[in-house]
Amino acid sequence: MTPPPLREAARAVVLDTGQRVLLLRYDEDSGFWATPGGRLELGEDYPAALRRELTEELGAADVPLGAQLAERRLHHPVAGHWVRQVEKYFLVCAEATDFAADRATQTDNIRESRWWTLTELRDTGETVYPLGLAGLIADVLRNGAPKQPTTLN
């Protein structure tokens, strides 16, 4: 049996000075919230892909990327085809004013964006990806970025 093709994706854990995280809502699979980001294009590394995705999806001003916080590996369908996805999550410290919907060029079926407090994230009954995001953010707020990326489910 041939394994599904590899799909690499760069994702941002965007935190503001109020310690809120920016999440995007999608309608697929009964609806879910997720961190901004997307797949690497030919020739891109993870940071370049993430900068491009933040600009395309959110009209980001030149936001600086921080340390890689985590990695997640999973098999899941994308556009009806199974892939082996490797996602790398990077810290981005930014404010709402760093993003402008009118500058976004590819919103990729994003239904809304919202800044969540850690309490809201922990208490929500809604589906949020990646699983374990609240714990990851709590660790970053308490201890700073990890020396080695955390593994997420």
PECOR-V613587 format. One record per residue. N is the residue number from 1. RES is the residue in one letter. D_LAST is the distance of its C-alpha to the last C-alpha in Angstrom with 2 decimals. Layout:
# PECOR-V613587
n	res	d_last
N	RES	D_LAST
N	RES	D_LAST
This chain:
# PECOR-V613587
n	res	d_last
1	M	24.14
2	T	23.14
3	P	19.48
4	P	18.59
5	P	19.38
6	L	17.22
7	R	16.37
8	E	15.64
9	A	14.84
10	A	15.54
11	R	14.42
12	A	16.15
13	V	15.52
14	V	19.16
15	L	20.82
16	D	24.50
17	T	27.06
18	G	26.61
19	Q	23.00
20	R	21.81
21	V	18.89
22	L	19.69
23	L	17.70
24	L	18.88
25	R	19.41
26	Y	19.40
27	D	21.13
28	E	19.39
29	D	17.68
30	S	19.57
31	G	18.63
32	F	15.70
33	W	15.42
34	A	13.59
35	T	14.34
36	P	17.23
37	G	17.16
38	G	17.37
39	R	18.11
40	L	20.29
41	E	23.85
42	L	26.07
43	G	27.00
44	E	24.57
45	D	22.40
46	Y	19.29
47	P	21.46
48	A	24.10
49	A	21.80
50	L	20.33
51	R	23.92
52	R	25.04
53	E	22.34
54	L	23.09
55	T	26.74
56	E	26.46
57	E	24.25
58	L	25.57
59	G	28.80
60	A	27.62
61	A	30.37
62	D	29.85
63	V	26.93
64	P	26.08
65	L	22.66
66	G	21.52
67	A	19.33
68	Q	16.01
69	L	13.60
70	A	10.19
71	E	8.77
72	R	5.99
73	R	7.31
74	L	7.73
75	H	11.03
76	H	12.38
77	P	15.89
78	V	17.48
79	A	21.09
80	G	21.37
81	H	20.32
82	W	17.30
83	V	15.73
84	R	13.46
85	Q	11.78
86	V	11.20
87	E	10.66
88	K	12.16
89	Y	12.49
90	F	16.00
91	L	17.89
92	V	20.77
93	C	23.41
94	A	25.57
95	E	27.65
96	A	28.12
97	T	31.32
98	D	29.50
99	F	28.39
100	A	30.93
101	A	30.37
102	D	33.76
103	R	32.63
104	A	29.51
105	T	30.26
106	Q	27.34
107	T	25.53
108	D	23.43
109	N	23.73
110	I	22.65
111	R	24.31
112	E	24.26
113	S	22.93
114	R	22.81
115	W	22.55
116	W	20.69
117	T	21.46
118	L	18.93
119	T	20.69
120	E	20.44
121	L	16.70
122	R	16.32
123	D	18.97
124	T	18.24
125	G	18.07
126	E	16.95
127	T	13.65
128	V	11.93
129	Y	9.24
130	P	6.95
131	L	5.96
132	G	7.28
133	L	9.70
134	A	12.69
135	G	12.03
136	L	11.55
137	I	14.75
138	A	16.56
139	D	16.13
140	V	17.42
141	L	20.25
142	R	21.21
143	N	20.98
144	G	20.74
145	A	18.46
146	P	16.97
147	K	19.06
148	Q	16.18
149	P	12.97
150	T	10.06
151	T	6.91
152	L	3.81
153	N	0.00
